[in-house]
Amino acid sequence: MTAPRTNLLDFDLAGLQGFFAGLGEKPFRATQLLKWIYQEGVTDFAAMTNLSKALRARLAEECEIRGPEVAQDQQSSDGSRKWLFRLDDGNCIETVFIPEKDRGTLCVSSQVGCALNCTFCSTAQQGFNRNLTTAEIIGQAWLANRLLAPHYGGERAVTNVVMMGMGEPLLNLDAVIPAMRIMLDDNAYGLSKRRVTLSTSGVLPGLEQLSAQCDVALAVSLHAPNDELRNELVPLNRKYPIHELLEACWRYVDLEGRRRVTFEYVLLDGVNDSDAHARELVKLLRNKPAKVNLIPFNPFPRTRYTRSSDARINRFFEILVQAGITTITRRTRGDDIAAACGQLAGDFQDRTQRRIRRMDLHKGEQVA
Ligand code: SAH
């Protein structure tokens, strides 16, 4: 049996340097490779003309540059696009592209399913299956750019990345950090740190690790202004309550060059959207390096929640703005193809084979 090929999408710069050292090659081969893969979009080693013939032949024999496969491709009337990507083991993940006038944002998944069980999120319904590898994470951006290039005059369409697809990125940092480093690396996509955003429900040890290892913008899924309500909506809050979460956020932005934390707040009709909730939220965030992203709830089959009325959303927004808090209401995109926030449910067809795992909140470990 032949050994499986090494997928070079699995390596950031340091990883590739280590890989080439193992082949007895110089470290600069790593920057050459990153440029071929991410800037030139080349997958054929024979075309990598600045590598020696012998190295090209060896890479062709032992390595590959391979993203996921497209299982489904849906285009919304508003231009946003949702792909269902199939992974080697048959699992599927969802990736969404949202084009705007001045940018193209890709919403990237970090896990198959999710262990956190937030009550208003459709990914939670499928439970947790497994972490994605670095190749599967960066592969979403790599493949999206390839698929979109013909519509963008051969240029890269993805200018911004948000880790807001399926999964909790801070529970898969070993794979997420190298993938984000590739997004930031000038030899690869070279996105500025303000254009790569990690969104988390608030896994505090992960946040410390992220802070020390990778400089990206931070978004936190808050959704409630007090522990009682947040415990219910985001069960992870029982382990990492709001005041600890906010302290960790202020520490995160304290470091040089980091600006503000974005707090995401899904508005659920009659649950977390009253004037009193808005005023409570003001108390938490006033005069802090914070901005708020209000997200109209996106319904999905069998959910118990409904979206707040526009009047309610506007009123909530006004209370925050009048208190001096920078607030935006996220426009819902890709509604007609269920590509909006929290609607990424993956492919349920192999559900019966899944070992559904949940977060054990008391131990903080994933249990079978
Ligand atoms: N686990 C990470 C990233 C994935 S969720 C996190 O919790 O941040 C990305 C964003 O979509 C989060 O703010 C999440 O709370 C929000 N979201 C989840 N379900 C939603 C829904 N049905 N409608 C609107 N937003 C939702």
Residues whose N, C-alpha, C, O or C-beta is under 5 A from the ligand:
A	BS01	SAH	F120 C121 S122 M163 M164 G165 G167 E168 P169 S199 T200 S201 S221 E264 V266 I295 P296 F297 N298 C341 G342
